[in-house]
Amino acid sequence: MRLGFLVRVALPVWLAVFAVLWMAGGDRGTDGFSLPPIAEPPVALQVRPLFMLARGDIRIEVRVARHADNRILAISWDSDGGGSKGETDRKIDGEDGPVLFNVTLPSQLPANYIFLATLIGSNGHPRGQAEARIRVPDGASL
């Protein structure tokens, strides 16, 4: 008796409820149950190489998320020992500006480096920062 009730009444009701909920969620993706997109960080920084044993070029790559408020990308670096330090600013024209910036530091001495990319908005305040490092391995003879 109980099984007959489940098959004739409860199952069709639950299927109808599921179908209504699935169709109501159709604006969230093709399956109705998609997760919201993950927000992209305002600025991302990558440097190569990660370790230095001898003199060589350092490649800096900065990726900036498109935003109407983007105005300036400031990239700075410093090192211990005999390595270099410096900074460069790149102008960004809001949403129409480039998203990828490349800087090459030619023929750098092996040292521990720290890099900082700061994205400045139209109000002059930072919108985001990213940091990266290059290291000399412990015990390496230079």
N, C-alpha and C positions, 0 to 999 in steps of 0.2 A: 504494500500500500504506500509506504513512505517513498520508495524508489519511483513509483509511478508518478507521484506528486512532483518529485524533483525533475523528472524528465519532461512532464507535460506543462508545468507552470514555472518553476524556478529557473530552469535553464533558458527558456526563451526570454524571460525577463532580464536575466543577466546579460544575454547576448544583445538585447536591444539597448541596455544601458551602456555596454561597451561600445557599440556602434555609434551611439550619439556622442559619447565622449571622444571617440577617435575622430569623428567628423568635425567636432567643435575645435579640435586642436590642429586642424589642417593648415592654419596660417603659420605654424611653427616649423614647417618642413614637409617633405613628401610623406613621411611616415607619421606625422602628427606628434611625435615625441622627441624631436631633435633638441639638443642642448643649445643654449644661446652661444653666440660666437665669443671667443676669448679676446679680450682687449689687447691690442698690440702695445708694447711699451713705447713711450715717446722717442727714446733713443737707445740704440744698441751699438756696442763697440766690440771689435775683434782685432787682435794684433797677431802678426806672424813674424818671426818664429815665437814659440812659447818659451824656448830655452835658447841661450846663446853661449857658445863655446869659443867662437872666433869672430873677428870683424865681419860684418855683413849688413845687408839692407834690412830695414824694418818696414813692414807694410801695415798701415793702419786703415781699417775699413769701418766707417760709421754709417749706420742705417737709421734714417729718421722717418717716423710715421707722418703721413700727410696730415696737416692741420692748418687752418686759416691763421692761427696765432703764431706760427713759426716765423722767426726773424733772423736769428744768428745761431750758428753752430760754432762753439768755441772748443778747440781741441788743444790740450796742453799735455806735456810730458816732462818727466824729471828722472834722474838716475843717480845712483851712488857711484863713487869712484870716478873713472874717466869718461863715463858716458855723457851724452848730451842732454840738454834741457831746452825747452822752447814752447812756443804756442802759435796757433794760427786760428784765425776767425774766418768763417765762410758765411756769406750773406744768403739768406733763404727768403724767397718771396711767397710766404704763406703756403697755401695748398698747391700752388703752381710750381713751387721750388723742387729741386731734385731730391730724391730719397736716398741716394747712395753717394757717399763722399769717400775718396781714396787719397791718402797721403803716403808718400814714400820718403823715408829718411835713409839716404844712401850711406853706405860704408860706416856703420856705427860700431863703436867699441863694445866688446862684451861687458855687460853690467846688469844690475837689477834695475829695471825700468818700471815706472808707473805711468799710466795714461788715463786721462780724464776727458770725457766728452760731455759738454754741457749744452743743452738746447735752451735758448733764451726766447721768451715770448715778447709780444708787442709792448707789454708793460715793463720790460727790462728785468723781469724776474725769471729764474730758471723754471722751465716746464718739465725737465727731466735730466738725469745724469746717468752715466754709465762709466765703469772703471774696468781696466784690464792691466795685466802685468806681464812682463817678461823677466825670467829669472836666469841667473847663472846657477847651475846645479851645485849643491853642496859638495865640497871636496874637489871641484874642477880646478885644474891648474891653468892659469891664464898667462 
